Amino acid sequence: MTNALTAAAAGFGTGLSLIVAIGAQNAFVLRQGIRRDAVLAVVGICALSDAALIALGVGGVGAVVVAWPRALTAVGLVGGAFLLGYGVLAARRVFRPAALEAAAGAPAGSRRRAVLTCLAMTWLNPHVYLDTVFLLGSIAADRGPLRWTFGLGAVLASLVWFTALGFGARLLSRFLARPASWRVLDGLVAATMIGLGATLIAGA
């Protein structure tokens, strides 16, 4: 029992250390949480996607995928282009106050757009595969028969983090009621997306 708890705790800590890093996915979840726009759907997609990828990594798929590096290159190019496009849109909102004010409240019909964006941002980001399938998968393999317990801890870390980020962002709603605050947020989102997109394309 003690060994199982230790493995789960190790998985939770390792998973959290990888997920908390600033990235496109976290920036998107934070913005959706502050806008209160499709938060449950976005949090659910991120957590369930991580759970599926971690399960693939623990199951040993990471070792198989390494044999086809061109697949990761293709995903890097497509994902990089997507992040660049999203970053440009965020930068555009910084210089367009009218668009910023409209974005402050969740517009009708935005749920589908948020879901599709979240899916693309999650599954077209090679870093997600590197962190979950490859890195967590290889660390879990060292746990032997407790590798699935380790993986369960990592899945729980993902669920806790995205839930806190998405729903906890509402605490910032008063601060971000001003258009100037949204300019700062969108500026940070734009810088993050464009930087990551350029990095992915350059490294592909």
C-alpha positions in Angstrom: 0.0 0.0 0.0 2.8 2.4 0.9 4.6 1.7 -2.4 1.4 2.4 -4.3 0.9 5.7 -2.6 4.5 6.6 -3.2 4.2 5.8 -6.9 0.9 7.8 -7.2 2.4 10.8 -5.4 5.5 10.6 -7.7 3.2 10.5 -10.7 1.2 13.5 -9.3 4.3 15.6 -8.7 6.0 14.7 -12.0 2.8 15.4 -14.0 2.1 18.7 -12.2 5.7 19.9 -12.8 5.3 19.3 -16.5 1.7 20.7 -16.9 2.2 23.9 -14.9 4.8 25.2 -17.3 3.6 28.2 -19.3 2.3 27.1 -22.7 -0.3 27.6 -25.3 -2.8 25.3 -23.7 -2.6 26.9 -20.3 -2.9 30.4 -21.7 -6.0 29.4 -23.6 -7.6 27.7 -20.6 -6.9 30.8 -18.5 -8.5 33.1 -21.0 -11.6 30.9 -21.3 -11.8 30.8 -17.5 -11.7 34.5 -17.2 -14.3 35.0 -19.9 -16.4 32.2 -18.3 -16.8 30.8 -21.8 -17.2 27.0 -22.2 -15.0 26.4 -19.2 -16.3 23.0 -18.3 -15.9 21.8 -21.9 -12.4 23.2 -22.2 -11.3 21.8 -18.8 -12.8 18.4 -19.7 -11.1 18.2 -23.1 -7.7 19.1 -21.6 -8.0 16.7 -18.7 -9.4 13.8 -20.8 -6.8 14.3 -23.5 -4.0 14.2 -21.0 -5.5 11.1 -19.5 -5.6 9.4 -22.9 -2.0 10.4 -23.8 -0.6 9.4 -20.4 -2.3 6.0 -20.8 -0.7 5.6 -24.2 2.7 6.5 -22.7 2.4 4.2 -19.8 1.2 1.4 -22.1 4.5 1.7 -24.1 3.2 3.5 -27.2 6.0 6.1 -26.8 8.7 3.7 -27.7 6.8 2.7 -30.9 6.1 6.2 -32.0 9.8 7.1 -31.7 10.4 4.8 -34.7 8.5 7.3 -37.0 10.1 10.7 -36.2 8.5 12.2 -39.4 5.1 12.0 -37.9 6.2 14.3 -35.0 7.8 16.7 -37.6 4.5 16.9 -39.5 2.6 17.6 -36.3 5.1 20.2 -35.3 4.6 22.1 -38.6 0.8 22.0 -38.5 0.7 22.8 -34.8 3.2 25.7 -35.2 1.2 27.2 -38.0 -2.0 27.0 -35.9 -0.3 28.6 -32.9 1.0 31.4 -35.0 -2.4 32.1 -36.4 -4.0 32.1 -33.0 -1.2 34.4 -31.7 -1.9 36.9 -34.5 -5.6 37.0 -33.7 -4.7 37.7 -30.0 -2.3 40.4 -31.0 -5.0 41.9 -33.2 -7.3 42.2 -30.2 -4.7 44.2 -28.3 -4.9 46.9 -30.9 -8.7 46.8 -31.4 -10.5 48.0 -28.3 -13.9 47.3 -29.8 -13.0 43.7 -30.4 -11.6 43.5 -26.9 -14.9 44.7 -25.3 -16.9 42.2 -27.3 -14.5 39.4 -26.1 -15.0 40.3 -22.5 -18.4 38.6 -22.5 -18.8 35.1 -23.9 -20.6 35.6 -27.3 -23.5 33.3 -28.3 -22.3 30.3 -30.3 -18.8 30.5 -29.0 -18.8 27.1 -27.3 -18.2 25.2 -30.6 -15.4 27.5 -31.5 -13.8 27.1 -28.1 -14.1 23.3 -28.2 -12.5 23.1 -31.7 -9.7 25.5 -30.7 -9.0 23.6 -27.5 -8.9 20.3 -29.4 -6.5 21.7 -32.0 -4.3 23.4 -29.4 -4.1 20.1 -27.5 -3.7 17.5 -30.2 -1.6 19.6 -32.6 1.0 20.5 -30.0 4.0 18.1 -30.1 5.1 19.2 -26.7 2.0 17.5 -25.3 3.2 14.2 -26.8 6.7 14.7 -25.6 5.6 15.4 -22.0 2.8 12.8 -21.7 3.6 9.9 -24.1 7.4 10.0 -24.1 8.6 11.5 -20.9 5.9 10.4 -18.4 5.7 7.0 -20.2 9.5 6.4 -19.8 9.4 7.5 -16.2 6.4 5.2 -15.5 8.2 2.3 -17.1 10.8 2.4 -14.3 8.1 1.8 -11.8 7.5 -1.7 -13.1 4.2 -3.2 -11.9 3.3 0.2 -10.3 3.6 2.1 -13.6 -0.2 2.4 -13.9 -0.4 3.8 -10.4 2.2 6.3 -11.3 0.2 7.2 -14.4 -3.0 7.5 -12.4 -1.2 10.1 -10.2 -0.2 12.0 -13.3 -3.8 12.0 -14.6 -5.0 13.3 -11.3 -2.5 16.1 -11.4 -3.8 17.1 -14.9 -7.4 17.1 -13.7 -6.6 19.2 -10.6 -4.5 21.7 -12.5 -6.9 22.4 -15.3 -9.9 22.6 -13.0 -8.0 25.1 -10.8 -6.9 27.1 -13.8 -10.2 27.2 -15.6 -12.5 27.8 -12.7 -10.1 29.7 -10.4 -9.6 32.2 -13.2 -13.0 33.7 -12.2 -11.3 35.3 -9.2 -9.5 37.6 -11.7 -12.8 38.7 -13.3 -13.1 42.0 -11.4 -9.5 43.0 -12.3 -10.1 42.1 -15.9 -13.3 44.0 -16.2 -11.3 46.9 -17.7 -10.3 46.8 -21.4 -6.8 47.7 -20.5 -6.4 44.5 -18.5 -7.6 42.5 -21.4 -5.0 44.1 -23.6 -2.3 42.9 -21.2 -3.8 39.3 -21.1 -4.1 39.1 -24.9 -0.6 40.5 -25.2 0.7 37.7 -23.1 -1.3 35.2 -24.9 -0.1 36.5 -28.3 3.5 36.5 -27.2 3.2 32.9 -25.9 1.4 31.6 -28.9 3.7 33.2 -31.5 6.8 32.3 -29.6 5.8 28.6 -29.3 4.6 28.5 -32.9 7.8 29.9 -34.2 9.8 27.4 -32.0 7.8 24.4 -33.2 8.2 25.4 -36.9 12.0 26.1 -36.5 12.5 22.8 -34.7 10.4 20.7 -37.1 
